[in-house]
Amino acid sequence: MTLLETRTPTVRWLGVVAVTLGIFAIVTTEILPIGLLTPIGTDFALTPGRTGWLMTMPGLVAAVAAPVVTVATARLDRRLMLCVLMVLLAVAGLIAATAPVFWLELVARFLVGLTIGGFWSIGAGLAGRLVPERWAPRATAVIFSAVPLGSVLGVPAGTFVGEFAGWRTSFAALGVLALVALGVLRITVPPLPPLQVTRAAVLRNALRGSRNALIVTCLIVTAQFATYTYVTPFLRDVVRPELIGLFLLIYGAAGLVGNVIAGTAAARNLRATFAACAGLIAAATLLLPLAGHTAAGALGLLVVWGLGYGGIPVCSMSMFAQAAPESREAATVWFTSSYQAVLSIGALLGGLVVDAWSIPVAMVAGGGCAVVAVAVLLWSRTQEVPGT
C-alpha cells in the first residue's frame, strides 16, 4: 500500500490546499507592487517606469530559475524543495520591508524570482501525486485558483494595508504569510521523492512541440503586464486613492469568475476559450483611455479585463500540457519560464512607453498586442483537430 493510499481524503486535500497557499503567497508577493507603485516610487524618488523594475526583476529571474532549479534539484524530495523555497520568500519579504535603498528592494525581488521559478515548476504539477488520479484535474484547478485569488484577496488587501500602514508593512505581512505556508506544507504534504528525473533532454523535447503555446503566451502576457502594471497610476487620476484597493478587488473577483468559466470551457475548446479571454483583454485596454476617465467607466472595463485575464493562466498551462503530455513537470517548467520572462519584459516595455509617452499610450499598445494574440489563436485553431 502506498503512502497516498494510507492518507485520508481530507489529509490529501489539505496537501493541495497547502500548495495553493504557497502559490497564493508567491503570486501576491510578485504582483503587489502594482497596487503600491506610486508610494514606493515616491519613497525612492523614482518614475513609474523605474519603479516598474520591481515587476521586471522577479520575472526575469524566474524565467531562468524554472528550468535551472528543476533540473539541478531533480533528485531531491519535492516537499523539501517547496519548503526551502518558502523560506526564501519569507526572507524576501523581510528585506523588502526594511530596505533603505532601492537596490536592496531589487535583491528582495531577485529572491522572489528564484521562489517563483522553482515553486511553480515543481508545485503546479503535483496534483496527481497529492490526490488519486481521478481527482487530479479538480486538484489542479484548485491550485491554479491561487492566481486569481492573488488578485482578488492578496493585492487589494496589500494595497489597503499599504495605503493606511505604509507599503513596507504589506511586504512584512507577506513574509509572515510565507512562514505560515511553510508550516502548512511541512505538516500536510507527504515526502515526495522524484518519480521521473527531469533532465535537460526532456525539457528540450517538451519545448519542440510547444511553439504555438509559447507564441500565444508571449503575446498575451506582454499585453497584460505592459498595461496592468501601470493601472494604479491611471486610476489615481480617476478615483480617490483609498478607492483603488476596492477597484482592484472587483477586478480580482471578476478574474476568479473568469478562471472558473475558462476552466470549464477550455475542456471543450481550448483555443476558442483562449481567444475569447485575449479578446476581452484587448477590448478593455483599448477602451480604457477612451471610456475609463469616469469611475463607472473604469470599473466596468476593469470587470471586463478581469474576466479575460482570469482564464489566461489555465489556458496557457493547458496548451503547454497538450504539447508535452509525456512529462507534466517539463510542461510546467516551460509554462513558468515563458510566462515569467514575458511578464517581466512586458512590465519593462510598458514602463519605457509610460516614461516616453504616457499610460494611455501603453494601454493602446498592449491592446494591439492582445489583438495579435487573438489572431494567432484563431489561425492556430484552424490547424488543429476539433476540440483542442
matplotlib code that plots the C-alpha trace (Angstrom):
import matplotlib.pyplot as plt

x = [0.0, 1.4, 1.7, -1.0, -3.4, -2.9, -3.8, -7.4, -9.2, -9.2, -5.4, -4.8, -6.8, -5.0, -1.8, -3.5, -4.6, -1.0, 0.4, -2.3, -1.5, 2.2, 1.3, -1.1, 1.7, 4.0, 1.5, 0.6, 4.2, 5.0, 2.2, 1.7, 4.0, 1.3, -1.0, 1.8, 3.7, 3.1, 4.0, 7.1, 8.2, 7.6, 9.7, 12.6, 12.1, 11.6, 9.4, 6.7, 8.8, 11.8, 9.6, 8.2, 11.6, 10.1, 7.9, 10.6, 13.3, 11.4, 10.0, 13.4, 14.9, 12.0, 12.3, 15.9, 15.3, 12.4, 14.5, 17.7, 16.2, 14.1, 17.0, 19.5, 17.2, 15.6, 16.8, 15.7, 12.4, 9.8, 8.4, 11.8, 12.2, 8.8, 9.7, 13.2, 11.6, 9.0, 11.9, 13.4, 10.1, 9.9, 13.5, 12.5, 9.6, 11.8, 14.3, 11.6, 10.1, 13.4, 15.4, 16.7, 17.7, 16.1, 18.9, 18.1, 14.4, 15.7, 17.7, 14.4, 12.7, 15.6, 14.8, 11.1, 12.1, 14.0, 11.0, 8.6, 10.7, 11.3, 7.9, 5.7, 7.7, 7.6, 4.3, 1.9, 2.2, 1.9, -1.9, -1.7, 0.7, -1.3, -4.7, -5.8, -5.6, -9.4, -9.3, -6.2, -8.0, -10.1, -7.0, -5.1, -7.9, -7.8, -4.0, -4.4, -7.2, -4.3, -3.6, -6.9, -7.1, -3.9, -5.7, -9.0, -7.6, -3.8, -3.2, -6.3, -5.6, -1.9, -2.8, -5.3, -2.7, -0.1, -2.3, -3.1, 0.0, 2.7, 3.8, 6.6, 4.0, 2.4, 5.7, 6.3, 2.9, 3.7, 6.9, 4.8, 2.3, 5.2, 6.2, 2.6, 2.6, 5.9, 4.4, 1.3, 3.4, 5.6, 2.6, 0.2, 2.3, 3.9, 7.5, 7.6, 10.7, 11.1, 9.3, 10.8, 14.0, 13.5, 16.7, 17.7, 16.8, 13.3, 12.9, 14.2, 11.8, 8.9, 9.9, 9.9, 6.1, 5.3, 5.7, 2.0, 1.7, 5.0, 4.0, 0.5, 1.7, 4.4, 1.9, -0.9, 1.3, 3.2, -0.2, -1.3, 1.7, 2.7, -0.7, -1.8, 1.5, 0.6, -3.1, -2.8, -1.2, -4.0, -6.7, -5.2, -6.3, -9.8, -10.8, -9.6, -6.6, -8.5, -10.8, -8.1, -7.9, -11.7, -11.4, -8.6, -10.7, -13.5, -11.1, -9.8, -13.3, -14.0, -10.8, -11.9, -15.2, -13.2, -11.0, -14.0, -15.6, -12.5, -11.5, -14.8, -14.9, -11.3, -12.0, -14.4, -12.5, -9.2, -8.2, -11.6, -11.6, -8.1, -9.0, -12.1, -10.1, -7.5, -10.2, -11.6, -8.2, -7.8, -11.2, -10.6, -7.1, -8.0, -11.2, -9.8, -8.0, -11.3, -14.0, -12.1, -12.0, -15.0, -15.3, -18.1, -16.4, -13.1, -14.8, -16.8, -13.7, -11.8, -14.5, -14.2, -10.4, -10.6, -12.9, -10.4, -7.2, -8.7, -8.7, -5.3, -3.1, -5.2, -5.5, -1.7, -0.8, -3.3, -1.6, 1.8, 0.4, -1.1, 2.3, 4.2, 1.7, 4.6, 6.2, 4.0, 6.8, 8.6, 5.4, 5.1, 8.7, 8.2, 4.8, 6.5, 9.6, 7.9, 5.1, 7.6, 10.1, 7.4, 5.7, 9.0, 9.6, 6.0, 6.3, 9.7, 8.3, 5.3, 7.5, 9.5, 6.3, 4.9, 8.1, 8.5, 4.8, 2.0, 0.0, -2.9, -0.4, 0.9, -2.8, -3.3, 0.0, -0.9, -4.4, -2.9, -0.6, -3.6, -5.4, -2.4, -2.7, -6.4, -5.4, -2.7, -5.1, -7.8, -5.3, -3.8, -7.3, -7.8, -4.6, -5.7, -8.2, -11.7, -11.9, -8.3]
y = [0.0, 3.4, 6.4, 8.2, 5.3, 5.4, 9.0, 10.1, 12.1, 15.2, 15.0, 14.5, 17.7, 19.6, 19.0, 20.5, 23.5, 23.9, 24.1, 26.5, 28.7, 28.7, 29.8, 32.4, 33.9, 33.9, 35.4, 38.1, 39.0, 39.1, 41.4, 43.5, 46.3, 47.0, 48.3, 50.1, 51.5, 55.2, 55.2, 53.0, 55.3, 58.4, 57.0, 56.3, 59.3, 57.2, 57.5, 54.9, 53.2, 52.9, 51.6, 49.0, 47.3, 45.7, 43.7, 43.1, 41.6, 38.6, 37.6, 37.6, 35.6, 33.1, 32.5, 31.3, 29.6, 27.5, 25.1, 25.5, 24.8, 22.0, 20.2, 21.0, 19.6, 16.8, 14.1, 15.9, 15.3, 17.8, 18.6, 19.6, 21.9, 23.6, 24.3, 25.7, 28.0, 29.3, 30.2, 32.2, 34.0, 34.9, 36.3, 38.3, 39.8, 40.8, 42.5, 44.3, 45.6, 47.0, 48.0, 51.6, 51.8, 50.7, 48.2, 46.2, 46.1, 44.6, 42.0, 41.0, 40.8, 38.5, 36.1, 36.3, 35.3, 32.3, 31.2, 31.7, 29.7, 26.7, 26.6, 26.9, 24.4, 21.8, 22.6, 23.3, 19.8, 17.9, 17.4, 13.9, 12.9, 14.5, 13.0, 10.0, 10.4, 10.7, 13.8, 15.3, 17.7, 19.2, 19.5, 21.2, 23.7, 24.4, 25.0, 27.4, 29.3, 30.8, 33.1, 35.0, 34.7, 36.7, 39.4, 39.0, 38.9, 39.5, 42.6, 44.6, 43.6, 44.5, 47.8, 48.6, 47.9, 49.9, 53.0, 53.1, 51.5, 52.0, 49.8, 48.2, 46.7, 45.0, 43.2, 42.3, 40.7, 38.6, 37.4, 36.2, 34.5, 32.7, 31.3, 30.1, 28.4, 26.8, 25.3, 24.0, 22.5, 20.7, 19.3, 18.3, 17.4, 13.9, 13.2, 13.3, 11.7, 12.4, 9.8, 10.9, 12.9, 16.0, 16.1, 18.8, 16.4, 16.1, 19.8, 20.2, 17.6, 19.3, 22.7, 21.4, 20.8, 24.0, 26.6, 27.8, 27.8, 29.8, 32.4, 33.0, 33.2, 35.7, 37.9, 37.9, 38.1, 41.0, 42.8, 42.1, 43.3, 46.2, 47.7, 46.3, 47.1, 50.8, 50.6, 52.1, 55.4, 55.5, 55.0, 57.8, 60.3, 58.8, 58.0, 58.8, 56.8, 55.0, 53.5, 51.9, 48.9, 48.4, 48.7, 46.1, 43.8, 44.0, 43.3, 40.3, 39.0, 39.2, 37.3, 34.5, 34.2, 34.2, 31.4, 29.2, 29.8, 29.3, 26.2, 24.6, 26.0, 25.1, 21.4, 21.6, 24.0, 25.3, 27.7, 29.3, 29.9, 31.3, 33.6, 34.9, 35.7, 37.5, 39.4, 40.7, 42.0, 43.7, 45.4, 46.6, 48.0, 49.7, 51.3, 52.3, 55.5, 56.5, 55.4, 55.0, 58.6, 58.2, 55.9, 53.9, 53.6, 52.5, 50.0, 48.4, 48.0, 46.5, 43.9, 43.0, 42.9, 40.7, 38.2, 37.9, 37.6, 35.2, 32.5, 33.2, 31.1, 27.9, 28.2, 28.8, 25.9, 23.6, 24.4, 23.6, 20.4, 19.3, 19.9, 17.7, 15.1, 12.6, 15.0, 17.0, 18.7, 19.7, 21.3, 23.2, 24.4, 25.9, 27.4, 29.0, 30.1, 31.7, 33.3, 34.9, 36.0, 37.8, 39.2, 41.0, 42.1, 43.3, 45.4, 46.8, 47.7, 49.2, 51.3, 52.5, 53.6, 55.2, 57.2, 58.2, 59.0, 58.2, 55.5, 55.7, 55.1, 52.0, 50.8, 51.1, 49.4, 46.5, 46.2, 45.9, 43.1, 41.3, 41.6, 39.9, 37.1, 36.6, 36.4, 33.8, 31.7, 31.8, 30.9, 28.0, 26.7, 26.1, 24.0, 21.7, 18.9, 19.9, 20.3, 21.3]
z = [0.0, -1.0, 1.3, -0.7, -0.2, 3.6, 3.9, 4.4, 1.7, 4.0, 4.6, 0.9, 0.0, 2.8, 0.9, -2.2, -0.1, 1.3, -2.3, -3.2, -0.2, -1.2, -4.7, -3.4, -1.3, -4.3, -6.7, -4.2, -3.5, -7.2, -8.3, -5.1, -6.4, -9.0, -6.2, -4.4, -7.4, -6.5, -2.8, -3.5, -6.3, -4.1, -1.2, -3.6, -5.8, -8.9, -12.1, -12.6, -15.3, -13.0, -10.1, -12.6, -12.4, -9.2, -11.6, -14.2, -11.8, -10.4, -13.8, -15.5, -12.6, -12.6, -16.3, -15.8, -12.4, -13.6, -15.8, -13.8, -10.4, -11.7, -13.3, -10.6, -7.9, -9.9, -7.5, -4.3, -2.4, -3.9, -0.4, 0.8, -2.2, -1.7, 2.0, 1.1, -1.5, 1.1, 3.4, 0.5, 0.1, 3.8, 3.6, 0.6, 2.5, 5.4, 3.1, 1.1, 4.4, 5.7, 2.6, 3.0, -0.7, -4.0, -5.0, -1.9, -3.0, -6.2, -4.2, -2.5, -5.9, -7.1, -4.3, -5.2, -8.7, -7.5, -5.5, -8.4, -10.8, -8.5, -6.7, -9.7, -11.8, -9.0, -7.2, -10.1, -11.4, -8.1, -8.0, -9.4, -6.5, -3.8, -4.6, -6.6, -10.4, -10.8, -8.6, -10.3, -12.7, -9.8, -7.6, -10.4, -10.8, -7.0, -7.3, -10.2, -8.4, -6.4, -9.4, -9.5, -5.7, -5.5, -7.4, -5.5, -2.0, -2.0, -4.0, -2.8, 0.8, 0.4, -1.3, 1.5, 4.2, 2.3, 2.0, 5.7, 7.4, 4.8, 1.9, 3.9, 6.3, 3.3, 2.4, 6.1, 6.2, 3.1, 4.8, 7.7, 5.3, 3.6, 7.1, 7.6, 4.2, 5.1, 8.3, 6.5, 3.7, 6.2, 8.1, 5.3, 2.3, 2.4, 1.4, -2.4, -3.8, -7.6, -9.8, -13.0, -13.2, -15.4, -17.4, -19.9, -22.8, -21.5, -21.4, -25.0, -26.3, -24.5, -25.9, -29.5, -29.5, -27.7, -30.4, -30.5, -26.7, -26.5, -29.1, -27.7, -24.1, -25.1, -26.9, -24.3, -21.2, -22.8, -23.4, -19.8, -17.9, -20.2, -19.2, -15.8, -14.1, -14.6, -13.9, -10.4, -11.6, -14.2, -11.6, -9.3, -12.0, -12.0, -8.3, -4.8, -3.7, -1.0, -3.6, -5.7, -3.5, -3.9, -7.7, -7.7, -5.5, -8.0, -10.9, -9.0, -8.2, -12.0, -12.6, -10.2, -12.2, -15.4, -14.1, -13.3, -16.6, -18.7, -16.8, -17.8, -21.4, -22.1, -21.6, -24.6, -26.9, -25.6, -28.4, -28.7, -24.9, -25.0, -27.9, -26.0, -22.9, -25.0, -26.8, -23.5, -22.5, -25.9, -25.6, -22.0, -22.6, -25.9, -24.5, -21.1, -22.4, -24.2, -21.7, -18.5, -17.3, -15.1, -12.1, -13.7, -17.0, -15.4, -13.1, -15.9, -18.1, -15.1, -14.8, -18.5, -18.1, -15.0, -16.7, -19.6, -17.6, -15.1, -17.8, -19.2, -16.8, -17.1, -20.9, -21.3, -19.0, -20.8, -24.2, -22.8, -21.2, -24.6, -26.2, -23.7, -22.4, -21.5, -19.0, -16.7, -14.9, -18.2, -19.4, -16.2, -16.4, -19.9, -18.8, -15.8, -17.7, -20.6, -18.5, -16.1, -18.8, -20.8, -17.6, -16.8, -20.4, -20.7, -17.5, -18.7, -22.2, -20.6, -18.3, -21.3, -23.1, -20.0, -19.4, -23.0, -23.8, -21.3, -19.6, -22.2, -25.0, -23.1, -22.8, -26.6, -27.4, -25.1, -26.5, -30.0, -28.8, -27.4, -30.8, -32.4, -29.8, -30.8, -34.4, -33.8, -31.7, -34.3, -37.0, -35.0, -34.2, -37.9, -37.9, -35.1, -34.7, -33.3, -29.5, -28.9]

ax = plt.figure().add_subplot(projection="3d")
ax.plot(x, y, z, "-o")
ax.set_aspect("equal")
plt.show()
